[in-house]
Amino acid sequence: MRRGATLISTLVGIGFLAVVLVAVVQLHALSGAAVEVAEARSRALMVAEAQIERLHAGGYASLPAIGEHTMQVSALESLPSATGTITVSEGPAPDSRLVSVTITWRQRPERQESRVSLSRIIARGGMGG
């Protein structure tokens, strides 16, 4: 009787350990995917910020015309399937423009699209203007 109970206890323990190990492996896989997404979002933000800073440094006079413009592909090489747009619109004050940079990418074909967007007001006569 004792021998059978020990065998059953051992099998239950092994089963419990297997369930715990499967959960740990799944958690590890999910955390790896979350890190991958966070890294891509960070890269996209850095690209968008760099583009906004370049436009600001060039000043009001060198801004593209009002409308939507495609970003250079070289700035987006670090992101999978990325596209970028620069949108210039009238600003809230005279002689100002609202500049928005939007980066869109798809981490993997089966995942939904991700997007970051940064905006800045650039005025004539302001810093860099």
All heavy atoms as an XYZ file, in Angstrom:
942
protein
N       0.828     -1.187      0.000
C       0.000      0.000      0.000
C       0.872      1.250      0.000
O       0.604      2.166     -0.724
C      -0.894     -0.055      1.240
C      -1.758      1.152      1.387
S      -3.244      0.897      0.474
C      -4.210      2.154      1.173
N       1.923      1.277      0.804
C       2.818      2.431      0.892
C       3.526      2.659     -0.445
O       3.692      3.785     -0.862
C       3.836      2.166      2.014
C       4.882      3.246      2.131
C       4.756      3.942      3.472
N       5.897      4.759      3.761
C       5.998      6.028      3.428
N       5.050      6.602      2.762
N       7.059      6.720      3.757
N       3.916      1.553     -1.084
C       4.616      1.645     -2.356
C       3.719      2.287     -3.424
O       4.146      3.143     -4.182
C       5.051      0.257     -2.797
C       5.767      0.276     -4.130
C       6.260     -1.064     -4.440
N       7.621     -1.127     -3.901
C       8.506     -2.008     -4.255
N       8.170     -2.966     -5.058
N       9.708     -2.002     -3.777
N       2.454      1.948     -3.473
C       1.506      2.524     -4.431
C       1.272      4.001     -4.163
O       1.161      4.799     -5.084
N       1.187      4.381     -2.892
C       0.970      5.781     -2.533
C       2.179      6.625     -2.938
O       2.036      7.756     -3.417
C       0.708      5.906     -1.042
N       3.365      6.085     -2.770
C       4.581      6.806     -3.147
C       4.630      7.014     -4.656
O       4.986      8.090     -5.132
C       5.827      6.032     -2.676
O       5.734      5.833     -1.273
C       7.091      6.791     -2.997
N       4.244      6.007     -5.423
C       4.221      6.106     -6.880
C       3.206      7.163     -7.323
O       3.495      7.991     -8.177
C       3.874      4.745     -7.503
C       3.809      4.708     -9.028
C       5.133      5.138     -9.631
C       3.409      3.324     -9.492
N       2.032      7.157     -6.718
C       0.995      8.140     -7.059
C       1.466      9.546     -6.695
O       1.306     10.489     -7.477
C      -0.347      7.799     -6.361
C      -0.918      6.528     -6.978
C      -1.325      8.950     -6.472
C      -2.139      5.986     -6.274
N       2.086      9.711     -5.531
C       2.609     11.022     -5.118
C       3.670     11.507     -6.097
O       3.710     12.685     -6.468
C       3.221     10.944     -3.727
O       2.250     10.637     -2.775
N       4.509     10.621     -6.530
C       5.562     10.975     -7.480
C       4.955     11.402     -8.815
O       5.360     12.409     -9.396
C       6.520      9.787     -7.686
O       7.084      9.425     -6.422
C       7.638     10.138     -8.651
N       3.967     10.653     -9.308
C       3.318     11.001    -10.572
C       2.578     12.345    -10.487
O       2.628     13.144    -11.416
C       2.361      9.896    -11.002
C       3.032      8.590    -11.454
C       1.987      7.518    -11.725
C       3.900      8.826    -12.673
N       1.908     12.589     -9.364
C       1.226     13.868     -9.175
C       2.260     15.006     -9.146
O       2.061     16.058     -9.763
C       0.371     13.854     -7.885
C      -0.084     15.253     -7.512
C      -0.819     12.926     -8.050
N       3.355     14.796     -8.466
C       4.416     15.813     -8.408
C       5.007     16.098     -9.777
O       5.224     17.262    -10.139
N       5.245     15.046    -10.565
C       5.780     15.218    -11.915
C       4.767     15.955    -12.794
O       5.131     16.850    -13.566
C       6.182     13.861    -12.530
C       7.428     13.327    -11.810
C       6.439     13.988    -14.028
C       7.800     11.916    -12.193
N       3.497     15.611    -12.657
C       2.451     16.295    -13.428
C       2.384     17.772    -13.074
O       2.286     18.635    -13.957
N       2.435     18.073    -11.798
C       2.405     19.462    -11.345
C       3.619     20.225    -11.883
O       3.505     21.347    -12.375
C       2.371     19.519     -9.813
C       2.374     20.907     -9.262
C       1.240     21.701     -9.331
C       3.529     21.436     -8.694
C       1.247     22.997     -8.834
C       3.540     22.730     -8.197
C       2.402     23.511     -8.264
N       4.783     19.611    -11.805
C       6.007     20.227    -12.306
C       5.914     20.487    -13.808
O       6.338     21.544    -14.291
C       7.209     19.326    -11.993
C       8.578     19.869    -12.360
C       8.852     21.164    -11.612
C       9.646     18.841    -12.039
N       5.329     19.559    -14.553
C       5.169     19.734    -15.999
C       4.273     20.932    -16.305
O       4.569     21.742    -17.199
C       4.605     18.467    -16.621
N       3.180     21.069    -15.560
C       2.265     22.197    -15.766
C       2.980     23.513    -15.471
O       2.860     24.492    -16.221
C       0.990     22.042    -14.895
C       0.178     23.318    -14.882
C       0.155     20.873    -15.394
N       3.732     23.561    -14.403
C       4.468     24.773    -14.035
C       5.507     25.109    -15.102
O       5.657     26.269    -15.496
C       5.120     24.620    -12.644
C       6.109     25.739    -12.367
C       4.056     24.567    -11.562
N       6.224     24.106    -15.600
C       7.241     24.349    -16.623
C       6.623     24.871    -17.919
O       7.170     25.770    -18.560
C       8.047     23.081    -16.892
C       9.067     22.725    -15.814
C       9.716     21.385    -16.121
C      10.117     23.808    -15.698
N       5.478     24.333    -18.305
C       4.792     24.812    -19.509
C       4.399     26.278    -19.329
O       4.574     27.104    -20.237
C       3.559     23.941    -19.834
C       2.661     24.597    -20.860
C       4.006     22.567    -20.326
N       3.896     26.635    -18.163
C       3.516     28.021    -17.890
C       4.725     28.949    -17.947
O       4.654     30.054    -18.505
C       2.829     28.117    -16.535
N       5.843     28.516    -17.401
C       7.061     29.330    -17.414
C       7.558     29.526    -18.841
O       7.948     30.643    -19.226
C       8.154     28.700    -16.524
C       9.513     29.337    -16.769
C       7.767     28.801    -15.060
N       7.523     28.488    -19.654
C       7.965     28.592    -21.045
C       7.061     29.558    -21.819
O       7.542     30.396    -22.589
C       8.004     27.198    -21.711
C       8.164     27.304    -23.216
C       9.135     26.373    -21.113
N       5.758     29.490    -21.616
C       4.832     30.402    -22.285
C       5.069     31.844    -21.834
O       5.047     32.769    -22.648
C       3.379     29.997    -22.022
C       2.975     28.755    -22.780
C       1.543     28.343    -22.473
O       1.005     28.695    -21.428
N       0.949     27.592    -23.371
N       5.278     32.037    -20.562
C       5.552     33.370    -20.040
C       6.832     33.939    -20.641
O       6.898     35.117    -21.004
C       5.652     33.331    -18.514
C       5.856     34.653    -17.810
C       4.687     35.589    -18.089
C       6.001     34.440    -16.317
N       7.840     33.102    -20.781
C       9.102     33.528    -21.379
C       8.893     33.943    -22.832
O       9.418     34.982    -23.275
C      10.136     32.403    -21.279
C      11.459     32.757    -21.865
N      12.283     33.692    -21.310
C      12.088     32.321    -22.978
C      13.377     33.813    -22.041
N      13.273     32.997    -23.065
N       8.118     33.187    -23.577
C       7.846     33.511    -24.975
C       7.085     34.838    -25.082
O       7.384     35.675    -25.942
C       7.060     32.396    -25.634
N       6.107     35.037    -24.218
C       5.335     36.282    -24.234
C       6.198     37.482    -23.866
O       6.077     38.553    -24.458
C       4.141     36.188    -23.282
C       2.989     35.308    -23.746
C       1.941     35.185    -22.646
C       2.363     35.862    -25.009
N       7.073     37.313    -22.891
C       7.925     38.430    -22.492
C       8.912     38.778    -23.602
O       9.214     39.949    -23.820
C       8.652     38.133    -21.187
O       9.584     37.094    -21.348
N       9.386     37.778    -24.333
C      10.274     38.035    -25.469
C       9.573     38.832    -26.553
O      10.140     39.773    -27.118
N       8.316     38.500    -26.825
C       7.541     39.237    -27.823
C       7.286     40.668    -27.356
O       7.347     41.616    -28.149
C       6.222     38.526    -28.092
N       7.021     40.847    -26.077
C       6.779     42.196    -25.537
C       8.036     43.056    -25.643
O       7.960     44.249    -25.971
C       6.310     42.107    -24.084
N       9.187     42.469    -25.400
C      10.451     43.196    -25.522
C      10.675     43.598    -26.980
O      11.081     44.727    -27.276
C      11.631     42.353    -24.987
C      12.970     42.926    -25.407
C      11.547     42.231    -23.483
N      10.379     42.709    -27.900
C      10.536     42.978    -29.329
C       9.660     44.173    -29.754
O      10.106     45.070    -30.467
C      10.149     41.727    -30.111
C      10.386     41.795    -31.593
C      10.003     40.492    -32.273
O      10.380     39.406    -31.782
O       9.312     40.575    -33.291
N       8.424     44.186    -29.297
C       7.500     45.284    -29.617
C       7.987     46.589    -28.999
O       7.975     47.647    -29.649
C       6.066     44.942    -29.145
C       5.162     46.158    -29.200
C       5.494     43.807    -29.975
N       8.440     46.545    -27.763
C       8.928     47.748    -27.083
C      10.165     48.314    -27.782
O      10.305     49.536    -27.923
C       9.229     47.445    -25.619
N      11.053     47.442    -28.233
C      12.253     47.902    -28.938
C      11.879     48.572    -30.258
O      12.440     49.605    -30.623
C      13.211     46.741    -29.183
C      13.942     46.291    -27.938
C      14.790     45.046    -28.162
O      14.625     44.359    -29.195
O      15.620     44.757    -27.282
N      10.932     47.989    -30.983
C      10.493     48.574    -32.253
C       9.839     49.932    -32.013
O      10.087     50.897    -32.746
C       9.528     47.636    -32.974
N       9.010     50.032    -30.979
C       8.348     51.304    -30.663
C       9.402     52.359    -30.296
O       9.306     53.515    -30.704
C       7.362     51.122    -29.516
C       6.618     52.402    -29.160
C       5.465     52.154    -28.218
N       4.431     51.318    -28.777
C       3.496     51.731    -29.636
N       3.487     52.971    -30.023
N       2.583     50.898    -30.078
N      10.407     51.959    -29.552
C      11.476     52.883    -29.174
C      12.235     53.373    -30.410
O      12.527     54.566    -30.535
C      12.421     52.184    -28.199
O      13.471     53.025    -27.849
N      12.546     52.460    -31.329
C      13.232     52.852    -32.571
C      12.365     53.817    -33.383
O      12.847     54.811    -33.921
C      13.579     51.623    -33.417
C      14.780     50.860    -32.911
C      15.305     49.864    -33.942
N      14.312     48.931    -34.431
C      14.036     47.749    -33.896
N      14.681     47.353    -32.818
N      13.128     46.962    -34.421
N      11.060     53.529    -33.468
C      10.145     54.393    -34.217
C      10.090     55.789    -33.598
O      10.101     56.798    -34.319
C       8.750     53.770    -34.272
N      10.031     55.855    -32.280
C      10.014     57.155    -31.604
C      11.306     57.927    -31.861
O      11.280     59.148    -32.061
C       9.787     56.977    -30.108
C       8.343     56.733    -29.697
C       8.263     56.298    -28.236
C       7.499     57.967    -29.929
N      12.436     57.228    -31.851
C      13.715     57.897    -32.100
C      13.767     58.448    -33.527
O      14.242     59.562    -33.744
C      14.881     56.945    -31.839
C      15.095     56.684    -30.367
S      16.605     55.796    -29.915
C      16.684     54.453    -31.042
N      13.272     57.672    -34.498
C      13.254     58.136    -35.887
C      12.342     59.353    -36.016
O      12.701     60.356    -36.646
C      12.800     57.003    -36.837
C      12.487     57.529    -38.220
C      13.864     55.917    -36.919
N      11.151     59.291    -35.416
C      10.199     60.410    -35.489
C      10.778     61.657    -34.816
O      10.683     62.770    -35.352
C       8.873     60.016    -34.837
N      11.384     61.484    -33.648
C      11.969     62.616    -32.934
C      13.110     63.239    -33.730
O      13.218     64.467    -33.823
C      12.458     62.172    -31.560
C      12.920     63.311    -30.705
C      13.284     62.875    -29.293
O      13.348     61.667    -29.015
O      13.496     63.782    -28.476
N      13.950     62.412    -34.329
C      15.067     62.929    -35.125
C      14.543     63.724    -36.323
O      15.087     64.786    -36.665
C      15.958     61.780    -35.586
N      13.478     63.239    -36.947
C      12.911     63.943    -38.099
C      12.311     65.291    -37.681
O      12.516     66.302    -38.339
C      11.850     63.071    -38.769
C      11.317     63.652    -40.061
C      12.377     63.732    -41.142
O      13.162     62.813    -41.335
N      12.417     64.842    -41.854
N      11.584     65.293    -36.573
C      11.015     66.550    -36.051
C      12.136     67.541    -35.734
O      12.039     68.733    -36.047
C      10.164     66.275    -34.783
C       8.839     65.610    -35.147
C       9.935     67.540    -33.966
C       7.708     66.543    -35.485
N      13.196     67.061    -35.114
C      14.325     67.946    -34.759
C      15.009     68.502    -36.005
O      15.407     69.668    -36.029
C      15.327     67.214    -33.866
C      14.818     66.955    -32.466
C      14.403     68.225    -31.737
O      15.096     69.262    -31.839
O      13.347     68.198    -31.075
N      15.151     67.677    -37.053
C      15.752     68.158    -38.305
C      14.900     69.276    -38.916
O      15.412     70.292    -39.366
C      15.901     67.010    -39.308
C      17.205     66.273    -39.203
C      17.455     65.386    -40.421
N      16.556     64.247    -40.488
C      16.705     63.105    -39.816
N      17.746     62.951    -39.020
N      15.857     62.124    -39.935
N      13.587     69.051    -38.928
C      12.679     70.060    -39.483
C      12.729     71.348    -38.663
O      12.750     72.450    -39.209
C      11.255     69.515    -39.543
C      11.037     68.394    -40.566
C       9.704     67.702    -40.323
C      11.119     68.940    -41.980
N      12.768     71.215    -37.344
C      12.827     72.385    -36.460
C      14.139     73.138    -36.653
O      14.162     74.373    -36.712
C      12.661     71.950    -35.002
C      12.667     73.088    -34.047
N      13.742     73.366    -33.240
C      11.738     74.044    -33.783
C      13.473     74.437    -32.520
N      12.261     74.872    -32.829
N      15.238     72.404    -36.766
C      16.550     73.036    -36.944
C      16.621     73.805    -38.268
O      17.282     74.841    -38.360
C      17.655     71.985    -36.884
N      15.920     73.300    -39.287
C      15.918     73.982    -40.581
C      15.127     75.283    -40.564
O      15.337     76.154    -41.409
N      14.218     75.399    -39.613
C      13.447     76.626    -39.470
C      12.174     76.647    -40.296
O      11.953     75.815    -41.184
N      11.369     77.613    -40.000
C      10.054     77.788    -40.623
C      10.164     77.881    -42.148
O       9.400     77.262    -42.877
C       9.401     79.047    -40.050
C       8.040     79.374    -40.612
C       6.904     78.842    -40.030
C       7.893     80.216    -41.708
C       5.643     79.141    -40.524
C       6.641     80.522    -42.209
C       5.522     79.982    -41.624
O       4.284     80.269    -42.110
N      11.122     78.661    -42.624
C      11.255     78.908    -44.065
C      11.574     77.648    -44.858
O      11.241     77.559    -46.044
C      12.323     79.968    -44.305
N      12.201     76.668    -44.237
C      12.589     75.468    -44.981
C      11.604     74.304    -44.798
O      11.865     73.202    -45.260
C      13.997     75.026    -44.564
O      13.991     74.613    -43.211
N      10.473     74.562    -44.140
C       9.474     73.499    -43.969
C       8.880     73.106    -45.318
O       8.736     73.954    -46.203
C       8.345     73.951    -43.042
C       8.685     74.080    -41.570
C       7.489     74.656    -40.811
C       9.078     72.740    -40.982
N       8.498     71.840    -45.470
C       7.803     71.457    -46.704
C       6.457     72.182    -46.788
O       5.949     72.704    -45.795
C       7.577     69.949    -46.548
C       8.341     69.526    -45.349
C       8.683     70.732    -44.567
N       5.879     72.206    -47.963
C       4.579     72.839    -48.167
C       3.517     72.161    -47.308
O       3.666     70.998    -46.896
C       4.190     72.742    -49.638
N       2.437     72.873    -47.058
C       1.329     72.290    -46.302
C       0.819     71.061    -47.066
O       0.634     71.091    -48.273
C       0.206     73.329    -46.097
C       0.692     74.396    -45.101
C      -1.076     72.675    -45.621
C      -0.290     75.510    -44.844
N       0.648     69.975    -46.333
C       0.197     68.720    -46.931
C       0.912     67.540    -46.309
O       1.622     67.683    -45.309
N       0.725     66.378    -46.911
C       1.339     65.149    -46.406
C       2.483     64.749    -47.328
O       2.345     64.758    -48.547
C       0.293     64.030    -46.351
C       0.778     62.812    -45.602
C      -0.342     61.815    -45.362
O      -1.204     62.090    -44.506
O      -0.340     60.773    -46.039
N       3.619     64.403    -46.718
C       4.819     64.065    -47.474
C       5.369     62.732    -46.977
O       5.342     62.454    -45.780
C       5.876     65.164    -47.293
C       5.359     66.531    -47.567
N       5.296     67.068    -48.829
C       4.832     67.476    -46.734
C       4.769     68.276    -48.760
N       4.480     68.544    -47.497
N       5.907     61.938    -47.893
C       6.500     60.652    -47.529
C       7.909     60.876    -47.012
O       8.671     61.662    -47.580
C       6.544     59.719    -48.752
O       5.218     59.570    -49.247
C       7.106     58.359    -48.393
N       8.248     60.173    -45.928
C       9.612     60.261    -45.378
C      10.570     59.448    -46.210
O      10.181     58.501    -46.883
C       9.641     59.719    -43.940
C       9.215     60.716    -42.912
S       9.316     60.043    -41.243
C      11.038     59.681    -41.077
N      11.849     59.795    -46.109
C      12.895     59.031    -46.782
C      12.956     57.620    -46.200
O      12.889     57.440    -44.985
C      14.245     59.695    -46.590
C      14.348     61.049    -47.229
C      15.680     61.706    -46.916
O      16.422     61.260    -46.043
N      15.984     62.768    -47.624
N      13.101     56.635    -47.048
C      13.134     55.240    -46.617
C      14.358     54.940    -45.757
O      14.284     54.161    -44.819
C      13.093     54.300    -47.844
C      13.239     52.856    -47.442
C      11.810     54.510    -48.634
N      15.492     55.595    -46.004
C      16.718     55.290    -45.256
C      16.545     55.503    -43.758
O      17.151     54.798    -42.952
C      17.886     56.124    -45.779
O      17.620     57.494    -45.551
N      15.710     56.430    -43.373
C      15.484     56.691    -41.945
C      14.675     55.589    -41.289
O      14.634     55.482    -40.074
C      14.771     58.026    -41.767
N      14.036     54.755    -42.091
C      13.129     53.743    -41.548
C      13.665     52.320    -41.665
O      12.965     51.366    -41.356
C      11.777     53.827    -42.281
C      11.095     55.183    -42.229
C       9.904     55.205    -43.171
C      10.663     55.509    -40.821
N      14.907     52.166    -42.102
C      15.466     50.833    -42.340
C      15.493     49.943    -41.109
O      15.449     48.729    -41.223
C      16.876     50.944    -42.915
C      16.892     51.447    -44.333
C      18.302     51.679    -44.846
O      19.262     51.572    -44.055
O      18.440     51.963    -46.041
N      15.552     50.540    -39.932
C      15.655     49.734    -38.710
C      14.320     49.147    -38.276
O      14.274     48.371    -37.330
C      16.245     50.575    -37.577
O      15.363     51.632    -37.246
N      13.239     49.495    -38.965
C      11.914     48.974    -38.605
C      11.373     48.100    -39.727
O      11.474     48.463    -40.898
C      10.935     50.121    -38.350
C      11.206     50.946    -37.113
C      10.413     52.234    -37.156
C      10.846     50.161    -35.880
N      10.759     46.981    -39.381
C      10.225     46.088    -40.414
C       8.981     46.677    -41.079
O       8.074     47.146    -40.412
C       9.875     44.810    -39.642
C       9.732     45.235    -38.223
C      10.597     46.442    -38.044
N       8.965     46.684    -42.401
C       7.817     47.140    -43.194
C       7.341     48.524    -42.772
O       6.139     48.768    -42.646
C       6.661     46.140    -43.084
O       7.074     44.857    -43.436
N       8.265     49.444    -42.564
C       7.905     50.762    -42.040
C       7.651     51.774    -43.148
O       8.270     51.728    -44.204
C       8.999     51.279    -41.123
N       6.725     52.670    -42.863
C       6.494     53.839    -43.712
C       6.445     55.045    -42.785
O       6.104     54.925    -41.613
C       5.163     53.739    -44.492
O       4.085     53.617    -43.571
C       5.168     52.560    -45.447
N       6.773     56.191    -43.330
C       6.736     57.400    -42.536
C       6.126     58.542    -43.318
O       6.331     58.646    -44.527
N       5.368     59.366    -42.629
C       4.789     60.537    -43.268
C       5.054     61.773    -42.419
O       5.109     61.709    -41.195
C       3.262     60.405    -43.473
O       2.643     60.168    -42.218
C       2.926     59.275    -44.425
N       5.227     62.880    -43.120
C       5.357     64.185    -42.485
C       4.137     64.982    -42.942
O       3.913     65.137    -44.141
C       6.643     64.904    -42.934
C       7.870     64.078    -42.547
C       6.712     66.302    -42.332
C       9.156     64.562    -43.186
N       3.367     65.447    -41.986
C       2.189     66.242    -42.304
C       2.404     67.651    -41.784
O       2.689     67.843    -40.600
C       0.918     65.625    -41.667
O       0.813     64.274    -42.079
C      -0.327     66.377    -42.078
N       2.277     68.612    -42.681
C       2.432     70.013    -42.319
C       1.069     70.680    -42.502
O       0.451     70.565    -43.565
C       3.493     70.712    -43.203
C       3.644     72.174    -42.813
C       4.827     69.993    -43.108
N       0.609     71.353    -41.457
C      -0.673     72.054    -41.530
C      -0.539     73.428    -40.887
O       0.478     73.738    -40.260
C      -1.771     71.238    -40.852
O      -1.443     70.977    -39.502
N      -1.570     74.253    -41.063
C      -1.575     75.578    -40.449
C      -1.419     75.432    -38.940
O      -2.023     74.555    -38.332
C      -2.881     76.309    -40.750
C      -3.041     76.716    -42.194
C      -2.112     77.855    -42.608
O      -1.670     78.625    -41.736
O      -1.824     77.953    -43.810
N      -0.637     76.300    -38.353
C      -0.455     76.275    -36.910
C      -1.549     77.059    -36.201
O      -2.404     77.677    -36.846
N      -1.519     77.084    -34.884
C      -2.558     77.761    -34.112
C      -2.423     79.288    -34.108
O      -3.346     79.995    -33.738
C      -2.363     77.207    -32.702
C      -0.928     76.823    -32.651
C      -0.577     76.377    -34.035
N      -1.270     79.781    -34.538
C      -1.028     81.227    -34.557
C      -0.569     81.623    -35.958
O      -0.104     80.776    -36.725
C       0.046     81.584    -33.529
N      -0.670     82.909    -36.295
C      -0.161     83.350    -37.597
C       1.324     83.010    -37.724
O       2.058     83.016    -36.741
C      -0.370     84.867    -37.567
C      -1.412     85.102    -36.519
C      -1.251     83.997    -35.518
N       1.735     82.725    -38.930
C       3.138     82.389    -39.220
C       3.635     81.210    -38.389
O       4.768     81.200    -37.891
C       4.053     83.594    -39.002
C       3.844     84.671    -40.060
O       3.366     84.336    -41.165
O       4.157     85.834    -39.779
N       2.782     80.213    -38.222
C       3.210     78.982    -37.543
C       2.664     77.780    -38.308
O       1.671     77.884    -39.023
C       2.732     78.950    -36.087
O       1.330     78.788    -36.016
N       3.335     76.674    -38.140
C       2.913     75.420    -38.781
C       2.930     74.313    -37.730
O       3.807     74.263    -36.864
C       3.866     75.019    -39.911
C       3.919     75.983    -41.059
C       2.652     75.914    -41.899
N       2.753     76.755    -43.065
C       2.206     77.963    -43.164
N       1.535     78.476    -42.149
N       2.339     78.651    -44.264
N       1.968     73.437    -37.830
C       1.944     72.225    -37.010
C       2.548     71.124    -37.856
O       2.039     70.807    -38.939
C       0.513     71.865    -36.600
C       0.362     70.545    -35.829
C       1.120     70.607    -34.505
C      -1.103     70.231    -35.595
N       3.646     70.571    -37.400
C       4.349     69.516    -38.125
C       4.174     68.215    -37.349
O       4.499     68.148    -36.162
C       5.852     69.850    -38.275
C       6.575     68.743    -39.015
C       6.039     71.188    -38.973
N       3.657     67.190    -38.026
C       3.467     65.875    -37.403
C       4.246     64.834    -38.189
O       4.202     64.826    -39.423
C       1.985     65.486    -37.390
O       1.243     66.408    -36.636
N       4.940     63.988    -37.471
C       5.669     62.876    -38.082
C       5.033     61.595    -37.575
O       4.925     61.393    -36.367
C       7.175     62.916    -37.731
C       7.883     61.679    -38.264
C       7.811     64.185    -38.276
N       4.605     60.747    -38.498
C       3.969     59.480    -38.140
C       4.766     58.339    -38.748
O       5.058     58.354    -39.949
C       2.512     59.430    -38.653
O       1.795     60.537    -38.101
C       1.837     58.126    -38.259
N       5.114     57.370    -37.909
C       5.825     56.171    -38.344
C       4.873     54.991    -38.147
O       4.328     54.809    -37.065
C       7.107     55.920    -37.521
C       7.967     57.180    -37.428
C       7.876     54.724    -38.056
C       8.612     57.603    -38.699
N       4.690     54.203    -39.187
C       3.815     53.033    -39.138
C       4.635     51.814    -39.544
O       5.412     51.876    -40.500
C       2.631     53.214    -40.115
O       1.989     54.449    -39.809
C       1.633     52.088    -39.989
N       4.480     50.726    -38.809
C       5.211     49.497    -39.135
C       4.407     48.289    -38.704
O       3.480     48.369    -37.925
C       6.600     49.489    -38.490
C       6.598     49.215    -37.025
C       6.820     48.032    -36.400
C       6.325     50.163    -35.981
N       6.716     48.178    -35.036
C       6.402     49.480    -34.755
C       6.011     51.514    -35.960
C       6.185     50.111    -33.535
C       5.800     52.135    -34.745
C       5.889     51.429    -33.556
N       4.798     47.146    -39.238
C       4.185     45.873    -38.881
C       5.322     44.964    -38.422
O       6.206     44.634    -39.189
C       3.451     45.273    -40.075
C       2.625     44.064    -39.736
C       1.849     43.571    -40.945
N       0.988     44.583    -41.523
C      -0.254     44.834    -41.131
N      -0.789     44.143    -40.153
N      -0.978     45.762    -41.718
N       5.301     44.601    -37.142
C       6.381     43.811    -36.555
C       6.554     42.483    -37.293
O       7.648     42.083    -37.611
C       6.071     43.553    -35.073
C       7.250     43.116    -34.266
C       8.275     44.220    -34.098
O       7.956     45.394    -34.130
N       9.514     43.852    -33.928
N       5.436     41.828    -37.540
C       5.413     40.573    -38.298
C       4.158     40.600    -39.159
O       3.172     41.238    -38.800
C       5.352     39.375    -37.352
C       6.620     39.182    -36.559
C       6.597     37.853    -35.831
N       7.798     37.724    -35.036
C       7.818     37.290    -33.793
N       6.706     36.943    -33.197
N       8.951     37.190    -33.140
N       4.159     39.866    -40.261
C       2.978     39.901    -41.145
C       1.665     39.544    -40.439
O       0.624     40.097    -40.758
C       3.308     38.872    -42.228
C       4.797     38.801    -42.239
C       5.237     39.058    -40.818
N       1.719     38.669    -39.465
C       0.485     38.240    -38.794
C       0.035     39.208    -37.696
O      -1.056     39.068    -37.154
C       0.642     36.823    -38.210
C       1.594     36.711    -37.034
C       3.065     36.565    -37.383
O       3.419     36.623    -38.577
O       3.866     36.363    -36.447
N       0.844     40.191    -37.384
C       0.494     41.142    -36.326
C      -0.163     42.388    -36.905
O       0.055     42.740    -38.055
C       1.739     41.563    -35.547
C       2.283     40.450    -34.701
C       3.078     41.013    -33.561
N       3.527     39.938    -32.704
C       4.613     40.011    -31.988
N       5.353     41.085    -31.999
N       4.961     38.993    -31.220
N      -0.912     43.066    -36.052
C      -1.546     44.303    -36.512
C      -0.522     45.416    -36.633
O       0.565     45.350    -36.068
C      -2.681     44.707    -35.590
C      -2.233     45.238    -34.235
C      -3.421     45.607    -33.375
O      -4.421     44.924    -33.400
N      -3.302     46.682    -32.630
N      -0.895     46.431    -37.355
C      -0.012     47.550    -37.592
C       0.203     48.360    -36.313
O      -0.714     48.538    -35.525
C      -0.692     48.431    -38.648
C       0.206     49.324    -39.404
C      -0.530     49.955    -40.559
O      -1.389     50.828    -40.309
O      -0.233     49.561    -41.698
N       1.420     48.848    -36.136
C       1.738     49.714    -34.998
C       2.052     51.098    -35.533
O       2.489     51.255    -36.673
C       2.940     49.177    -34.229
O       2.654     47.922    -33.672
N       1.863     52.116    -34.671
C       2.059     53.488    -35.126
C       2.477     54.383    -33.972
O       1.984     54.247    -32.868
C       0.740     53.986    -35.705
C       0.720     55.429    -36.103
C      -0.609     55.767    -36.685
N      -0.801     54.858    -37.797
C      -1.705     54.985    -38.738
N      -2.547     55.966    -38.687
N      -1.794     54.132    -39.713
N       3.401     55.288    -34.255
C       3.727     56.363    -33.321
C       3.648     57.672    -34.094
O       3.885     57.709    -35.300
C       5.126     56.220    -32.668
C       5.210     54.975    -31.815
C       6.224     56.249    -33.684
N       3.302     58.728    -33.386
C       3.192     60.031    -34.025
C       3.667     61.108    -33.052
O       3.337     61.065    -31.870
C       1.736     60.278    -34.426
O       1.639     61.486    -35.148
N       4.456     62.036    -33.562
C       4.926     63.177    -32.772
C       4.591     64.452    -33.536
O       4.651     64.478    -34.764
C       6.433     63.112    -32.551
C       6.977     61.994    -31.688
C       8.506     62.045    -31.661
C       6.443     62.091    -30.291
N       4.248     65.496    -32.813
C       3.909     66.777    -33.426
C       4.657     67.906    -32.741
O       4.994     67.818    -31.562
C       2.402     67.043    -33.317
O       1.686     66.061    -34.002
N       4.874     68.980    -33.520
C       5.543     70.149    -32.974
C       5.085     71.380    -33.747
O       4.897     71.309    -34.961
C       7.043     69.985    -33.101
C       7.833     71.109    -32.487
C       9.284     70.767    -32.453
N       9.949     71.656    -31.523
C      11.162     71.450    -31.079
N      11.817     70.395    -31.461
N      11.721     72.287    -30.258
N       4.946     72.475    -33.055
C       4.612     73.741    -33.714
C       5.917     74.463    -33.997
O       6.759     74.626    -33.118
C       3.701     74.594    -32.814
C       2.359     73.889    -32.610
C       3.501     75.982    -33.436
C       1.481     74.508    -31.556
N       6.072     74.885    -35.250
C       7.266     75.633    -35.661
C       6.774     76.978    -36.190
O       5.926     77.034    -37.078
C       8.071     74.869    -36.725
C       8.519     73.504    -36.155
C       9.269     75.687    -37.198
C       9.215     72.614    -37.147
N       7.300     78.061    -35.617
C       6.842     79.410    -35.960
C       7.948     80.211    -36.643
O       9.139     79.995    -36.386
C       6.367     80.136    -34.719
N       7.525     81.149    -37.495
C       8.480     82.069    -38.120
C       9.073     82.943    -37.005
O       8.355     83.397    -36.120
C       7.773     82.946    -39.136
C       8.735     83.868    -39.875
C       8.021     84.824    -40.807
N       7.038     84.240    -41.682
C       7.279     83.648    -42.861
N       8.533     83.562    -43.279
N       6.320     83.159    -43.588
N      10.380     83.105    -37.039
C      11.021     83.941    -36.023
C      11.281     83.227    -34.717
O      11.918     83.739    -33.820
N      10.807     81.977    -34.595
C      11.073     81.200    -33.380
C      12.468     80.621    -33.449
O      13.237     80.891    -34.370
N      12.807     79.806    -32.477
C      14.120     79.161    -32.477
C      14.305     78.408    -33.765
O      13.467     77.598    -34.153
C      14.200     78.185    -31.288
C      15.331     78.496    -30.370
S      15.222     77.530    -28.860
C      15.854     75.965    -29.387
N      15.346     78.652    -34.486
C      15.610     77.956    -35.731
C      14.768     78.491    -36.871
O      14.835     77.999    -37.970
N      13.903     79.486    -36.655
C      13.006     79.985    -37.681
C      13.519     81.211    -38.297
O      13.164     81.731    -39.262
